[in-house]
Amino acid sequence: MLSPSDEKQLTGDIIDLATQYGRYGYRRITALLNNNRGWRVNHKRVERIWRQEGLKVPEKQPKRRRLWLNDGSCVRLRPEHKDHVWSYDFVMDRTTDGKAFKVLNIIDEYTRECLATLVERKLKSDDVIDQLFNLFVFRGIPEHIRSDNGSEFTARTVRKWLNRLGVRTLFIEPGSPWENGYIESFNGKMRDELLDREIFDTLAEAKVLINQWRREYNQIRPHSSKNYRPPAPEAILTGTTR
């Protein structure tokens, strides 16, 4: 049973975290309280205070349809271990001068870790290769890479380069069974928690804030599929090359 002073402190911490992470619900806030603030509370107590203080639980994202084949079946390669399947895709945004920029996101589907966020005004197939090469050198080569069918990804040079390294490419093409739900989910979180909440005056500012959000996503943000633990807690990363 919490004392009145403890209840007051807990309420203050809940409000503080809800203010800092405006798109987190009470379950994710509970995980942060237990993982980062030293509390040992369950989600029911946090939910009571949450509603008592008039905090709003973010609405659930709409369900996504599966990619069905012509024969009515639905097949999906599910990641089974770290570096089994990576996926990558672009996100678009603009600085306040109206100029567009792109973000290349690369994730490990099994661990949910964001491996890279490359931010530039223009990104081409050579940029994709350069970023993947850096990851291959420092992390190793995955068994599969899943990606969209955009020109940057389906470029012949990218396919040939990956095939030479023995990486199986899973492009989403008409009639293909492969979905890209993991990276789409990640992109949605980035859009919801960062891009739709920040005003970027310059490309340099966008790079700093996006890279900061990536570190927070990997090391702090509780992930529901990981039992509300972050994909790559900071303690695990100590002494590693990032």
C-alpha positions in Angstrom: 0.0 0.0 0.0 1.5 3.3 -1.1 1.6 6.1 1.5 0.0 9.5 0.5 3.5 10.9 -0.2 4.4 7.9 -2.4 1.1 8.2 -4.2 1.8 11.9 -4.9 5.3 11.1 -6.1 4.0 8.3 -8.4 1.3 10.6 -9.8 4.0 13.2 -10.5 6.2 10.6 -12.3 3.2 9.4 -14.4 2.4 13.0 -15.5 6.1 13.7 -16.2 6.4 10.6 -18.4 3.1 11.2 -20.1 4.2 14.7 -20.9 7.6 13.5 -22.2 6.2 10.6 -24.2 2.9 12.0 -25.4 1.9 9.1 -27.5 2.5 6.4 -24.9 -0.5 4.7 -23.2 -0.6 3.7 -19.5 0.8 0.2 -20.1 3.9 1.6 -21.7 4.2 4.3 -19.0 3.9 1.5 -16.4 6.9 -0.3 -18.0 8.9 3.0 -17.9 8.1 3.5 -14.2 9.2 0.0 -13.4 12.2 -0.1 -15.7 13.6 3.4 -15.4 12.1 5.1 -12.3 12.5 2.5 -9.7 8.8 1.8 -9.0 7.2 -1.6 -8.6 3.6 -0.9 -9.6 1.1 -2.8 -11.8 -0.7 -1.3 -14.7 -4.1 -1.2 -12.9 -2.8 1.3 -10.3 -1.2 3.4 -13.1 -4.5 3.2 -15.1 -6.4 4.5 -12.1 -4.1 7.5 -11.6 -4.0 8.0 -15.4 -7.8 8.4 -15.6 -8.0 10.3 -12.3 -5.6 12.9 -13.7 -7.6 13.1 -17.0 -4.8 11.7 -19.1 -5.8 10.5 -22.5 -5.0 7.0 -23.7 -3.8 7.2 -27.4 -6.2 5.7 -29.8 -5.3 2.3 -31.3 -4.0 2.2 -34.8 -6.3 0.7 -37.4 -5.8 -2.9 -38.2 -3.8 -3.7 -41.4 -4.9 -6.1 -44.0 -2.8 -9.1 -44.9 -1.5 -9.5 -48.4 -3.6 -12.3 -49.9 -2.7 -14.5 -52.9 -4.9 -15.2 -55.8 -5.7 -18.6 -54.4 -7.0 -17.2 -51.1 -3.9 -18.2 -49.1 -1.7 -15.9 -47.1 2.0 -16.6 -46.5 4.5 -14.7 -44.4 8.1 -15.3 -43.6 8.4 -14.7 -39.8 11.7 -13.8 -38.2 13.1 -16.6 -36.0 16.2 -15.1 -34.6 18.5 -12.1 -34.6 19.7 -11.1 -38.1 17.3 -13.6 -39.7 15.3 -10.9 -41.5 16.0 -7.2 -41.8 13.6 -4.9 -43.4 13.9 -1.3 -44.7 11.9 1.5 -46.2 11.6 5.2 -46.7 9.7 7.9 -44.7 9.2 11.3 -46.1 8.9 14.7 -44.3 9.7 18.4 -44.9 11.6 21.2 -43.2 9.8 24.5 -42.6 11.1 25.9 -45.9 9.0 23.3 -47.7 11.9 21.2 -48.9 11.4 17.5 -48.7 13.8 15.0 -47.0 13.9 11.2 -46.8 14.6 8.9 -44.0 15.9 5.4 -44.7 15.0 3.1 -41.8 16.5 -0.3 -41.4 15.3 -2.7 -38.6 15.9 -6.2 -37.4 12.5 -7.8 -37.5 13.2 -10.3 -34.7 14.7 -7.9 -32.1 12.7 -4.9 -33.3 15.9 -2.9 -33.1 16.3 0.1 -35.5 19.7 -0.5 -37.0 20.0 2.7 -38.9 18.2 5.9 -39.8 19.8 7.7 -42.8 18.4 11.3 -43.3 19.1 13.2 -46.6 17.3 15.4 -49.1 17.7 12.7 -51.7 18.5 9.0 -51.3 19.4 6.7 -54.2 20.3 3.0 -54.6 24.0 3.8 -54.0 23.1 5.3 -50.6 21.2 2.2 -49.7 24.2 0.0 -50.6 26.6 2.2 -48.6 24.4 2.1 -45.5 23.9 -1.7 -45.7 27.6 -2.1 -46.3 28.4 -0.3 -43.0 25.9 -2.5 -41.1 27.3 -5.7 -42.7 30.8 -4.7 -41.6 30.0 -3.9 -38.0 27.0 -6.2 -37.3 27.3 -9.0 -39.9 25.2 -10.1 -42.9 21.5 -11.1 -42.4 19.9 -14.1 -44.1 17.1 -12.1 -45.6 16.3 -8.5 -46.4 12.7 -7.5 -46.9 11.9 -4.3 -48.7 9.4 -2.4 -50.8 9.3 -2.4 -54.5 10.5 1.2 -54.9 13.1 2.1 -57.5 15.8 2.6 -54.8 15.3 -1.0 -53.6 14.6 -2.9 -56.8 17.5 -1.3 -58.6 19.5 -4.0 -60.4 22.7 -2.9 -58.7 21.2 -3.5 -55.2 19.9 -6.9 -56.2 23.2 -8.0 -57.7 25.2 -6.7 -54.8 23.0 -8.5 -52.2 23.0 -11.7 -54.2 26.8 -11.8 -54.4 26.9 -11.6 -50.6 24.4 -14.5 -50.3 21.5 -12.3 -48.9 18.1 -13.4 -50.0 16.0 -10.5 -51.0 12.2 -10.4 -50.3 10.8 -7.7 -52.4 7.1 -6.9 -52.2 5.9 -7.3 -55.7 2.5 -8.0 -57.3 1.4 -11.5 -56.4 4.2 -11.9 -53.8 3.4 -13.4 -50.5 5.9 -11.3 -48.5 4.5 -8.5 -46.3 6.4 -5.6 -44.9 4.4 -5.1 -41.7 7.3 -4.8 -39.3 8.9 -1.8 -41.0 5.5 -0.2 -41.7 4.8 -0.5 -38.0 8.1 1.1 -37.1 7.6 3.9 -39.6 4.1 4.5 -38.1 5.6 4.9 -34.6 8.3 7.3 -36.0 5.6 9.3 -37.7 3.2 9.3 -34.7 5.8 10.0 -31.9 8.3 12.2 -33.7 7.7 13.5 -37.2 4.1 14.7 -36.6 5.1 16.3 -33.3 8.3 18.2 -34.3 9.0 21.2 -36.5 12.3 20.9 -38.4 13.8 24.2 -39.4 16.9 22.6 -41.1 18.0 19.3 -42.3 20.8 19.2 -39.6 18.1 19.6 -36.9 16.1 16.8 -38.5 19.1 14.5 -38.4 19.9 15.2 -34.8 16.3 14.7 -33.5 15.7 11.6 -35.6 18.9 10.0 -34.5 18.0 10.9 -30.9 14.6 9.3 -31.3 16.2 6.2 -32.7 18.5 5.8 -29.6 15.4 6.3 -27.4 13.4 3.8 -29.4 16.2 1.2 -29.1 17.3 1.7 -25.5 14.4 3.2 -23.5 11.0 2.9 -25.3 9.1 -0.2 -23.9 8.0 -2.5 -26.8 4.8 -4.4 -26.3 6.0 -7.4 -28.3 9.2 -7.6 -26.1 7.2 -7.8 -22.8 7.5 -4.0 -22.5 11.2 -4.1 -22.6 13.2 -1.9 -25.1 14.7 -3.7 -28.2 18.3 -3.0 -27.2 18.5 -1.8 -23.6 21.5 0.5 -22.9 23.1 -1.9 -20.5 23.4 -4.5 -23.3 25.0 -2.0 -25.6 27.7 -1.0 -23.2 31.1 -1.6 -24.8 29.7 -2.4 -28.2 30.2 -0.5 -31.4 27.2 1.4 -32.6 
